[in-house]
Amino acid sequence: MPYVHMQLTREGVTVEQKEWLIKGVTDLLVQVLNKNPATTFVVIEEVETDNWGIAGMTMTKYRRQEQASAQNSMN
């Protein structure tokens, strides 16, 4: 009975994309480990970017810096 817990930043992932992720992860477990899809659980948890850290800062701040850097590169 596999249980997969996937965490994503809350940045506009659609219901359709979540369905694809759930199906893809389930199919992978069936193909690789011969698991029963009826007893394979996939949970997607969305985390606010202010609650997700990277490079010592929140994802919100990191994304802003990345955008500013990309804009400066274009100028």
C-alpha positions in Angstrom: 0.0 0.0 0.0 2.2 2.9 -1.2 1.7 6.4 0.1 3.3 9.3 -1.7 3.2 12.7 -0.2 4.1 15.5 -2.7 4.6 19.0 -1.6 4.4 21.9 -4.1 4.6 25.6 -3.7 1.2 27.2 -4.2 1.8 28.9 -7.6 -1.2 28.2 -9.8 -1.1 24.4 -10.2 -4.3 23.5 -11.9 -6.7 20.6 -11.0 -5.8 19.0 -14.3 -2.1 19.2 -13.6 -2.7 17.6 -10.2 -4.7 14.8 -11.8 -1.8 14.2 -14.2 0.7 14.1 -11.3 -1.5 11.6 -9.4 -1.9 9.4 -12.4 1.7 9.6 -13.4 3.0 8.7 -9.9 0.5 5.9 -9.6 1.4 4.5 -13.0 5.1 4.6 -12.1 4.5 2.6 -9.0 2.5 0.1 -10.9 5.2 -0.3 -13.6 8.2 -0.3 -11.4 7.0 -2.1 -8.3 3.9 -3.9 -9.6 1.8 -2.1 -7.0 -2.0 -2.2 -7.1 -3.4 1.2 -8.2 -6.5 0.7 -6.0 -4.3 0.8 -2.9 -1.8 3.4 -4.0 -2.3 6.8 -2.3 -1.0 10.1 -3.6 -1.4 13.3 -1.6 -0.6 16.7 -2.9 0.0 19.4 -0.4 0.4 23.0 -1.6 2.6 25.3 0.5 2.5 29.0 0.4 5.7 30.5 -1.0 6.2 32.4 2.3 6.4 29.0 4.0 8.9 27.5 1.6 12.6 28.3 1.9 15.5 28.2 -0.6 18.9 29.7 -0.5 18.3 31.1 3.0 15.1 33.1 2.1 11.5 32.5 1.4 10.5 31.3 -2.0 8.5 34.6 -2.4 11.6 36.7 -2.0 13.8 34.3 -4.0 11.3 34.5 -7.0 11.3 38.3 -6.8 15.2 38.3 -6.9 15.2 35.9 -9.8 12.7 38.0 -11.7 14.7 41.2 -11.0 17.9 39.5 -12.1 16.4 38.3 -15.3 15.1 41.8 -16.1 18.5 43.3 -15.4 20.1 40.8 -17.7 17.7 41.8 -20.5 18.6 45.5 -20.1 
